[in-house]
């Protein structure tokens, strides 16, 4: 991109500057740190200049927004056309409680819904299961049957909002209930927009809320890909999630590499199932973490777009340009929030949100200041939403497209990210793909090692966390916290048992039997069977139990 003679001159001048100006200045006043590095402990130079980017080709590596390889953004207009979708993760107690929170957030200017489910639902159990005792409504909303889903979206027209649902093992069952609600509302499936996380591979890697073994889980995912390609074309069928990989302690490069490797595995599974890649790839989306290192995160998002475009065009030979475009949701990093001095979390979230926006996210969730201690209060959620709105309306950050494009530092970081992540993907390919790598425990070990390394840096004071190992105060700051009343569990259990009593028992049992039979043959798509079961008020736990019987249950070999 630059003239070689000019680059050589710049390189000589940079080295002379380091010797003549920087070194003497540091000798008089030593630097703050012995070594400067990112959160991921990648060493950072004192200054960056164009000679370090001698191989950068503007057309091949950057181009313009909306042009391959989309480094500068997947849409030509980005936020000058429309702002990112503003989502706040919401879900607690019963469906009535969460419905009220949804309506409050929409009234405050939120532009998309994001649903958090309680742990029993995430693991495929009903609220009256012995395994659910003490957990009902505690970490998200309890959804056991279509009745709960009807209440959850009561008064919310599903053709007017987009809905994101963060669930993986039982994603197909919850999605079936959502489709059943749309049918009851009279909303055609073709008008539904939203996302189901449905990313089971990262569960085996990081979050561990799985049900079935990898192979049958991948079969369910390809059934969803095929079903939505035909019936729900605007729906994002998988939100391929690096977020939880990062929360488990990975570096930024590991988050990028393992997430794209998961994406490769899903695309390959769809192709192997006989689905044309351009039928389903445009509806794949990504979900990344926004951690504390501002520039490292921006470089990660830019590298992700470029890498995915090349993977889809060159590896999978996709012809539709929409298959090449990596669209992603961002959530600020929950693992960076501190119980010490929790008001500091507002500043952390603002910086992380700005990194996501300058990195070109399509959708954003900002964590609330209290989430390290409890589910967010109404006030804390509103402050988090206002953070996005202030960035959008007051900061000027959304006025121009890719404002950091061309920064010598950011472009060099982007190149490093791509190079290092590509090496990880090469190793995973050599192992036989991500499913094989997971079975060998490869990504799990890499993440564990990275988490241990970072914690040692924190313990040694090499990485400083304000309020934790720096600038501590004696007394603890107290803020209001949301508490889930014990009556929630009693009410939810009673409703689930009432649903079972009032439904047509024979029709429900017939739907369960049909689901079992369909799961025993690879020819049947399970999604229509799940939707029919949901319409008869078969519970989520009953659907999952039926498939546990025919597909088995996964046990992590690393646990024994």
Secondary structure, DSSP 8 states (H G I E B T S, - for coil): ---HHHHHHHHHHHHHHIIIIIHHHHHHS--S-S--B-TT--B--S---GGGGTT--IIIII--TTSTT-TT-SSSSGGGT---EEEEEE--SSHHHHHHHHHHHHHTT--EEEEEB-HHHHTT--TTSGGGTTTTTTSSB---SHHHHHHHTTT--TTTSEEEEE--TTHHHHHHHHHHHHHHHT--GGG-EEEE---HHHIIIII----S-HHHHHHHHHHHHHHHHHH-TTEE-EEEE-HHHHHTT--HHHHHHHHHHHHHHHHHHHHHTT--HHHHGGGEEEEEEE-S-HHHHHHHHHHHHHHHHHIIIIIS---SHHHH---EEEEE-GGG--STTTTHHHHHHHHHHHHHHHTT-SEEE---TTTTTSS--HHHHHHHHHHHHHHHHHSSTTSSSSTTTT-HHHHHHHHHHHHHHHHHHHHHHHHTSHHHHHHTTHHHHHHHHHHHHHHHHHHHTSS--BTTTBS--SS----------THHHHHHHHHHHHHHHHS-HHHHHHHHHHHHHHHTSTTS-HHHHHHHHHHTT--HHHHHHHHHHHH-----GGG-
